[in-house]
Amino acid sequence: MPRRGENIRKRSDGRWEGRFIQRRDIDGKACYRSIYGKSYAEVKGKLAQRNDALKEERAGEKPAAFGDILQLWLEDRKIKLKRQSYAKYAGMIKRHLMDGLGDKHLSSLNATQINRHLEQKLREGLAVTTVRTLGFIAASALTFAAELGICPPPVGKFHRPSKCRAEPCVFSVAEQRRLEEHLLGAVTPTGLGILLCLHTGLRIGELCGLRLEDIDILSATLHVRRTVCRLAKGGGGTELTIGEPKSASSRRAIPLTPCIAMLLDEQLRERRQKEGNTAVFLPSPEGRYLDPRTLQYRFKKILRDCGLPERKFHALRHSFATRCVEAGVDVKSLSEILGHADVGTTLNIYVHSSMEQKRIQLDKLAHFSGQRRGQATL
């Protein structure tokens, strides 16, 4: 059975078709050709042969500059990556690797030079996670070039700066109540979306991708089926795209609390009758999907109106996870609600225990020594 990203499909005439990139035009847009066969396995084999031939062809070209290798590596990964990931890597290469390393000849490039470049990026204020990703790209591109016979395998270790866990950005219980009271004072579509994120942990792109049909009031369930994001275009500039959720785990069903389900029912009943179930939950002025950047701007204004400090929209997701842990929600359930592939991500990134929670947990040790809060024994 074909997998997403293989560019293989079964046609209506019963034949199987596989597509591959033959060349790119001046704007970088892919020009495809098709291969046909009687079965999926046959077409997959033909595509593999085509890719092997392409690698041999590239190996014969023997590009000399590191920038050429980065572009070859990126093109090789394109069919394997989601469009969002491809755009992210392409942007990082263009902004942080081509300038300073792109013109370097492979014969004179080594791990030490790349490490110096990455250390300079750190000094310039680039995030640790971004520098770690740049190191991965550089090492992977050189390994890819070695597999093609263009250069020897890379020697030496690439810089992997230690991850620094950022201070969590979470609304306190008092701040969350102030925000909720402000939003419930006069409910707007934007305010309703913010409240929904506070009670479900939705990502900003997932909220912008919701349609009314994704909210089932009868079963009190919300379905995450798509995400909205802004990506770079081949010819320059950006465009708003609607695609699959971040990962397979991100496509999920989230139970709604009775309070939020009742609020959604009250606010959406009239819209369902007028616009139909396929209408966008949080529409733009033109009735299309809202740009996440626009929602972020609106969120900042609401925080100013509440007298709360500026925070990123993602703080709503952090806060939801923290409230769940404080309420005793088991981490496995929380991980699935957030759409994480494993529980470790939930524990390490999104769950932040307050000092009061730590005191409560340590107070459980008191019975071993007969201590209670406020009492001291020797």
LOLUMLO-104049 format. One record per residue (C-alpha): x, y, z; residue number from 1; residue in one letter. Coordinates in nm, 2 decimals. Each point is the difference from the previous one (the first is absolute). Example, Ala and Ser with C-alpha at 12.3 -4.5 7.8 and 13.67 -1.06 7.14 Angstrom:
<sites>
SITE      u      v      w   k r
SITE   1.23  -0.45   0.78   1 A
SITE   0.14   0.34  -0.07   2 S
</sites>
This chain:
<sites>
SITE      u      v      w   k r
SITE   0.00   0.00   0.00   1 M
SITE   0.14   0.34  -0.09   2 P
SITE   0.12   0.23   0.28   3 R
SITE  -0.04   0.37   0.02   4 R
SITE   0.29   0.18  -0.18   5 G
SITE   0.08  -0.28  -0.25   6 E
SITE  -0.19   0.17  -0.29   7 N
SITE  -0.15  -0.33  -0.10   8 I
SITE  -0.38  -0.04  -0.07   9 R
SITE  -0.24  -0.24  -0.16  10 K
SITE  -0.17   0.15  -0.30  11 R
SITE  -0.37  -0.04  -0.09  12 S
SITE   0.10  -0.22  -0.30  13 D
SITE   0.16  -0.25   0.24  14 G
SITE   0.36   0.08  -0.07  15 R
SITE   0.24   0.13   0.26  16 W
SITE   0.18   0.33  -0.06  17 E
SITE   0.32   0.13   0.17  18 G
SITE   0.13   0.35  -0.04  19 R
SITE   0.35   0.13   0.03  20 F
SITE   0.17   0.34  -0.04  21 I
SITE   0.17   0.02  -0.34  22 Q
SITE   0.13   0.36   0.04  23 R
SITE  -0.09   0.33   0.15  24 R
SITE  -0.08   0.32  -0.17  25 D
SITE   0.17   0.34   0.05  26 I
SITE  -0.22   0.07   0.31  27 D
SITE   0.08  -0.34   0.15  28 G
SITE  -0.34  -0.15  -0.08  29 K
SITE   0.01  -0.37  -0.05  30 A
SITE  -0.07  -0.14  -0.35  31 C
SITE  -0.13  -0.36   0.04  32 Y
SITE   0.00  -0.31  -0.22  33 R
SITE  -0.20  -0.32   0.05  34 S
SITE   0.09  -0.37   0.00  35 I
SITE  -0.28  -0.26  -0.04  36 Y
SITE  -0.04  -0.36   0.10  37 G
SITE  -0.26  -0.28   0.06  38 K
SITE   0.07   0.00   0.38  39 S
SITE   0.11   0.22   0.28  40 Y
SITE   0.32  -0.21   0.05  41 A
SITE   0.09   0.03  -0.37  42 E
SITE  -0.03   0.38   0.00  43 V
SITE   0.19   0.02   0.33  44 K
SITE   0.28  -0.20  -0.14  45 G
SITE   0.02   0.22  -0.31  46 K
SITE   0.02   0.31   0.21  47 L
SITE   0.28  -0.15   0.21  48 A
SITE   0.19  -0.08  -0.32  49 Q
SITE  -0.06   0.36  -0.12  50 R
SITE   0.13   0.14   0.33  51 N
SITE   0.31  -0.22  -0.01  52 D
SITE   0.07   0.12  -0.35  53 A
SITE  -0.05   0.36   0.11  54 L
SITE   0.25  -0.05   0.28  55 K
SITE   0.26  -0.14  -0.24  56 E
SITE  -0.06   0.29  -0.23  57 E
SITE   0.05   0.25   0.29  58 R
SITE   0.31  -0.19   0.11  59 A
SITE   0.15   0.05  -0.34  60 G
SITE  -0.05   0.37   0.01  61 E
SITE   0.23   0.03   0.31  62 K
SITE  -0.12   0.33   0.13  63 P
SITE   0.28   0.18   0.18  64 A
SITE  -0.17   0.25   0.22  65 A
SITE  -0.17  -0.08   0.33  66 F
SITE  -0.31   0.21  -0.11  67 G
SITE  -0.05  -0.24  -0.29  68 D
SITE   0.01  -0.30   0.24  69 I
SITE  -0.26   0.17   0.22  70 L
SITE  -0.23   0.05  -0.29  71 Q
SITE   0.04  -0.36  -0.12  72 L
SITE  -0.07  -0.12   0.35  73 W
SITE  -0.31   0.21   0.03  74 L
SITE  -0.14  -0.11  -0.33  75 E
SITE   0.07  -0.37   0.10  76 D
SITE  -0.20   0.05   0.32  77 R
SITE  -0.29   0.19  -0.16  78 K
SITE  -0.21  -0.31  -0.08  79 I
SITE   0.05  -0.13   0.36  80 K
SITE  -0.08   0.32   0.19  81 L
SITE  -0.33   0.17   0.06  82 K
SITE  -0.02   0.33  -0.17  83 R
SITE   0.03   0.19   0.33  84 Q
SITE   0.32  -0.18   0.09  85 S
SITE   0.15   0.05  -0.35  86 Y
SITE  -0.07   0.37   0.01  87 A
SITE   0.15   0.02   0.35  88 K
SITE   0.33  -0.17  -0.11  89 Y
SITE   0.01   0.20  -0.32  90 A
SITE  -0.03   0.33   0.19  91 G
SITE   0.27  -0.10   0.26  92 M
SITE   0.24  -0.10  -0.28  93 I
SITE  -0.05   0.32  -0.19  94 K
SITE   0.03   0.23   0.31  95 R
SITE   0.26  -0.17   0.21  96 H
SITE   0.21  -0.24  -0.20  97 L
SITE   0.03   0.14  -0.36  98 M
SITE   0.14   0.33   0.14  99 D
SITE   0.34  -0.09   0.12 100 G
SITE   0.02  -0.37  -0.10 101 L
SITE  -0.18  -0.02  -0.34 102 G
SITE   0.31   0.10  -0.21 103 D
SITE   0.24  -0.23   0.20 104 K
SITE   0.17  -0.26  -0.22 105 H
SITE  -0.06  -0.36   0.13 106 L
SITE   0.37  -0.07  -0.01 107 S
SITE   0.07   0.27   0.26 108 S
SITE  -0.31  -0.04   0.21 109 L
SITE   0.01  -0.19   0.33 110 N
SITE  -0.19  -0.04   0.33 111 A
SITE   0.21   0.26   0.17 112 T
SITE  -0.09   0.27  -0.25 113 Q
SITE  -0.37  -0.09   0.02 114 I
SITE   0.02   0.00   0.38 115 N
SITE   0.15   0.35   0.00 116 R
SITE  -0.28   0.12  -0.22 117 H
SITE  -0.27  -0.15   0.23 118 L
SITE   0.17   0.15   0.31 119 E
SITE  -0.01   0.34  -0.17 120 Q
SITE  -0.37  -0.05  -0.06 121 K
SITE  -0.04  -0.07   0.37 122 L
SITE   0.18   0.32   0.09 123 R
SITE  -0.23   0.19  -0.24 124 E
SITE  -0.29  -0.11   0.21 125 G
SITE  -0.14  -0.29  -0.20 126 L
SITE  -0.20  -0.25   0.21 127 A
SITE   0.18  -0.31   0.12 128 V
SITE  -0.26  -0.23  -0.16 129 T
SITE   0.05   0.18  -0.33 130 T
SITE   0.38  -0.04   0.02 131 V
SITE  -0.04  -0.37   0.08 132 R
SITE  -0.22  -0.04  -0.31 133 T
SITE   0.26   0.18  -0.21 134 L
SITE   0.26  -0.24   0.12 135 G
SITE  -0.22  -0.29  -0.09 136 F
SITE  -0.06   0.14  -0.35 137 I
SITE   0.37   0.05  -0.06 138 A
SITE   0.10  -0.34   0.12 139 A
SITE  -0.28  -0.17  -0.19 140 S
SITE   0.08   0.19  -0.33 141 A
SITE   0.37  -0.10   0.02 142 L
SITE  -0.09  -0.37   0.07 143 T
SITE  -0.24   0.01  -0.29 144 F
SITE   0.28   0.14  -0.23 145 A
SITE   0.23  -0.28   0.12 146 A
SITE  -0.26  -0.26  -0.09 147 E
SITE  -0.01   0.14  -0.35 148 L
SITE   0.38  -0.02  -0.02 149 G
SITE   0.04   0.38  -0.03 150 I
SITE   0.22   0.03   0.31 151 C
SITE   0.15  -0.21   0.28 152 P
SITE  -0.22  -0.06   0.31 153 P
SITE   0.01   0.29   0.24 154 P
SITE   0.27  -0.02   0.27 155 V
SITE  -0.04   0.15   0.35 156 G
SITE  -0.30   0.08   0.22 157 K
SITE  -0.25   0.27  -0.08 158 F
SITE  -0.09   0.26   0.26 159 H
SITE  -0.31  -0.10   0.20 160 R
SITE  -0.05   0.27   0.27 161 P
SITE  -0.17  -0.11   0.31 162 S
SITE  -0.37   0.06   0.01 163 K
SITE  -0.10   0.27   0.24 164 C
SITE  -0.35  -0.05   0.13 165 R
SITE  -0.18   0.34  -0.04 166 A
SITE  -0.19   0.14   0.29 167 E
SITE  -0.36  -0.13  -0.05 168 P
SITE  -0.26   0.25  -0.12 169 C
SITE  -0.31  -0.09   0.19 170 V
SITE  -0.29   0.21   0.12 171 F
SITE  -0.05  -0.02   0.38 172 S
SITE  -0.34  -0.11   0.12 173 V
SITE  -0.08   0.37   0.09 174 A
SITE   0.11   0.12  -0.34 175 E
SITE  -0.20  -0.27  -0.18 176 Q
SITE  -0.31   0.10   0.19 177 R
SITE   0.05   0.36  -0.09 178 R
SITE   0.04  -0.09  -0.36 179 L
SITE  -0.31  -0.22   0.00 180 E
SITE  -0.22   0.26   0.17 181 E
SITE   0.11   0.26  -0.26 182 H
SITE  -0.08  -0.24  -0.29 183 L
SITE  -0.34  -0.11   0.14 184 L
SITE  -0.10   0.36   0.06 185 G
SITE  -0.08   0.04  -0.37 186 A
SITE   0.07  -0.32  -0.19 187 V
SITE   0.15   0.06  -0.35 188 T
SITE   0.12  -0.27  -0.25 189 P
SITE   0.36   0.07   0.09 190 T
SITE  -0.08  -0.01   0.38 191 G
SITE  -0.18  -0.33  -0.05 192 L
SITE   0.30  -0.14  -0.18 193 G
SITE   0.23   0.11   0.28 194 I
SITE  -0.23  -0.16   0.26 195 L
SITE  -0.01  -0.32  -0.20 196 L
SITE   0.38  -0.02   0.00 197 C
SITE   0.01   0.06   0.38 198 L
SITE  -0.22  -0.30   0.04 199 H
SITE   0.13  -0.24  -0.27 200 T
SITE   0.37   0.09  -0.05 201 G
SITE  -0.04   0.06  -0.38 202 L
SITE   0.29   0.14  -0.20 203 R
SITE  -0.06   0.33  -0.17 204 I
SITE   0.01  -0.16  -0.35 205 G
SITE  -0.25  -0.27   0.11 206 E
SITE  -0.24   0.26   0.14 207 L
SITE   0.02   0.20  -0.33 208 C
SITE  -0.07  -0.32  -0.19 209 G
SITE  -0.32  -0.09   0.18 210 L
SITE  -0.33  -0.02  -0.18 211 R
SITE  -0.34  -0.01   0.18 212 L
SITE  -0.04  -0.37  -0.10 213 E
SITE   0.31  -0.08   0.21 214 D
SITE  -0.19   0.08   0.32 215 I
SITE  -0.26  -0.26   0.09 216 D
SITE  -0.21   0.14   0.28 217 I
SITE  -0.21  -0.32   0.05 218 L
SITE   0.31  -0.21   0.08 219 S
SITE   0.18   0.30   0.15 220 A
SITE   0.30  -0.07  -0.22 221 T
SITE   0.24   0.22  -0.21 222 L
SITE   0.18  -0.16  -0.30 223 H
SITE   0.34   0.13  -0.12 224 V
SITE   0.02  -0.07  -0.37 225 R
SITE   0.20   0.28  -0.15 226 R
SITE   0.24   0.29   0.07 227 T
SITE   0.06   0.34  -0.15 228 V
SITE   0.35   0.15  -0.04 229 C
SITE   0.19   0.25  -0.21 230 R
SITE   0.28  -0.14  -0.22 231 L
SITE   0.25   0.14  -0.24 232 A
SITE  -0.08  -0.02  -0.37 233 K
SITE   0.25  -0.12  -0.26 234 G
SITE   0.01   0.33  -0.18 235 G
SITE   0.03   0.21   0.32 236 G
SITE  -0.25   0.12   0.25 237 G
SITE  -0.23  -0.21   0.22 238 T
SITE  -0.35  -0.15  -0.03 239 E
SITE  -0.26  -0.13   0.24 240 L
SITE  -0.03  -0.38  -0.03 241 T
SITE  -0.25  -0.25   0.14 242 I
SITE   0.15  -0.34   0.06 243 G
SITE   0.01  -0.31   0.22 244 E
SITE   0.06   0.03   0.37 245 P
SITE   0.36   0.01   0.13 246 K
SITE   0.03  -0.38   0.03 247 S
SITE  -0.21  -0.31   0.00 248 A
SITE  -0.05   0.04   0.38 249 S
SITE  -0.12   0.36  -0.06 250 S
SITE  -0.31  -0.13  -0.19 251 R
SITE  -0.21  -0.07   0.31 252 R
SITE  -0.34   0.04   0.18 253 A
SITE  -0.01   0.21   0.31 254 I
SITE  -0.28  -0.03   0.26 255 P
SITE  -0.16   0.33   0.10 256 L
SITE  -0.09   0.10   0.35 257 T
SITE  -0.38   0.06   0.06 258 P
SITE   0.06   0.37   0.05 259 C
SITE   0.20   0.06  -0.32 260 I
SITE  -0.24  -0.23  -0.20 261 A
SITE  -0.30   0.20   0.13 262 M
SITE   0.17   0.33  -0.09 263 L
SITE   0.09  -0.13  -0.35 264 L
SITE  -0.36  -0.11  -0.06 265 D
SITE  -0.14   0.34   0.10 266 E
SITE   0.24   0.19  -0.22 267 Q
SITE   0.00  -0.23  -0.31 268 L
SITE  -0.37  -0.10  -0.02 269 R
SITE  -0.10   0.30  -0.21 270 E
SITE   0.31  -0.02  -0.21 271 R
SITE  -0.06  -0.36  -0.09 272 R
SITE  -0.35   0.09  -0.12 273 Q
SITE   0.11   0.29  -0.21 274 K
SITE   0.34  -0.11  -0.13 275 E
SITE  -0.01  -0.38   0.01 276 G
SITE   0.23  -0.25   0.17 277 N
SITE   0.28   0.05  -0.24 278 T
SITE   0.05   0.36   0.10 279 A
SITE   0.34   0.10   0.15 280 V
SITE  -0.01   0.02   0.38 281 F
SITE   0.22   0.31   0.02 282 L
SITE  -0.05   0.17  -0.34 283 P
SITE   0.20   0.29  -0.16 284 S
SITE  -0.20   0.31  -0.10 285 P
SITE  -0.04  -0.17  -0.34 286 E
SITE  -0.14  -0.32   0.15 287 G
SITE   0.32  -0.20  -0.06 288 R
SITE   0.24  -0.16   0.25 289 Y
SITE   0.16   0.25   0.23 290 L
SITE   0.37   0.07  -0.02 291 D
SITE   0.17  -0.12   0.33 292 P
SITE   0.20   0.32   0.00 293 R
SITE  -0.32   0.20   0.01 294 T
SITE  -0.13  -0.20   0.29 295 L
SITE   0.33   0.05   0.19 296 Q
SITE  -0.04   0.38  -0.05 297 Y
SITE  -0.35  -0.01   0.13 298 R
SITE   0.11  -0.21   0.30 299 F
SITE   0.27   0.26   0.09 300 K
SITE  -0.26   0.28   0.00 301 K
SITE  -0.24  -0.20   0.22 302 I
SITE   0.29  -0.06   0.25 303 L
SITE   0.06   0.38   0.01 304 R
SITE  -0.37   0.06   0.05 305 D
SITE   0.01  -0.24   0.30 306 C
SITE   0.31   0.16   0.14 307 G
SITE   0.20  -0.32  -0.04 308 L
SITE   0.36  -0.03  -0.11 309 P
SITE   0.06  -0.08  -0.37 310 E
SITE   0.03  -0.37  -0.08 311 R
SITE   0.00  -0.22  -0.30 312 K
SITE  -0.32  -0.18  -0.10 313 F
SITE   0.17  -0.33   0.09 314 H
SITE  -0.02   0.10   0.36 315 A
SITE  -0.36  -0.11  -0.01 316 L
SITE   0.11  -0.35  -0.08 317 R
SITE   0.26   0.00   0.27 318 H
SITE  -0.26   0.13   0.25 319 S
SITE  -0.25  -0.27  -0.10 320 F
SITE   0.25  -0.28   0.06 321 A
SITE   0.11   0.15   0.33 322 T
SITE  -0.36   0.03   0.13 323 R
SITE  -0.07  -0.36  -0.11 324 C
SITE   0.30  -0.13   0.21 325 V
SITE  -0.11   0.22   0.30 326 E
SITE  -0.34  -0.16  -0.03 327 A
SITE   0.14  -0.35   0.01 328 G
SITE  -0.05  -0.09  -0.37 329 V
SITE   0.22  -0.31  -0.08 330 D
SITE   0.29   0.08  -0.24 331 V
SITE  -0.09  -0.26  -0.25 332 K
SITE  -0.35   0.15  -0.06 333 S
SITE   0.15   0.35  -0.01 334 L
SITE   0.26  -0.10  -0.25 335 S
SITE  -0.27  -0.13  -0.24 336 E
SITE  -0.22   0.31   0.05 337 I
SITE   0.30   0.22  -0.09 338 L
SITE   0.08  -0.22  -0.30 339 G
SITE   0.35  -0.11   0.10 340 H
SITE   0.16  -0.31  -0.13 341 A
SITE   0.14  -0.10   0.34 342 D
SITE  -0.05   0.09   0.36 343 V
SITE   0.36   0.13   0.04 344 G
SITE  -0.08   0.30  -0.22 345 T
SITE  -0.29   0.09   0.23 346 T
SITE   0.20  -0.04   0.32 347 L
SITE   0.32   0.18  -0.12 348 N
SITE  -0.15   0.29  -0.20 349 I
SITE  -0.36   0.08   0.10 350 Y
SITE  -0.04  -0.10   0.36 351 V
SITE   0.13   0.26   0.25 352 H
SITE  -0.06  -0.06   0.37 353 S
SITE  -0.05   0.30   0.22 354 S
SITE   0.18   0.05   0.33 355 M
SITE  -0.33  -0.06   0.19 356 E
SITE  -0.04  -0.34  -0.19 357 Q
SITE   0.35  -0.09   0.10 358 K
SITE  -0.07   0.07   0.36 359 R
SITE  -0.32  -0.21   0.00 360 I
SITE   0.19  -0.29  -0.15 361 Q
SITE   0.29   0.02   0.25 362 L
SITE  -0.25   0.03   0.29 363 D
SITE  -0.10  -0.36  -0.09 364 K
SITE   0.34  -0.10   0.16 365 L
SITE  -0.10   0.15   0.33 366 A
SITE  -0.16  -0.31   0.15 367 H
SITE   0.33  -0.19  -0.01 368 F
SITE   0.14   0.23   0.27 369 S
SITE  -0.32   0.11   0.16 370 G
SITE   0.03   0.35  -0.14 371 Q
SITE  -0.27   0.23  -0.12 372 R
SITE   0.02   0.34  -0.16 373 R
SITE   0.06   0.26   0.27 374 G
SITE   0.14  -0.26   0.24 375 Q
SITE   0.37  -0.07   0.07 376 A
SITE   0.14  -0.31   0.16 377 T
SITE   0.35  -0.10   0.10 378 L
</sites>
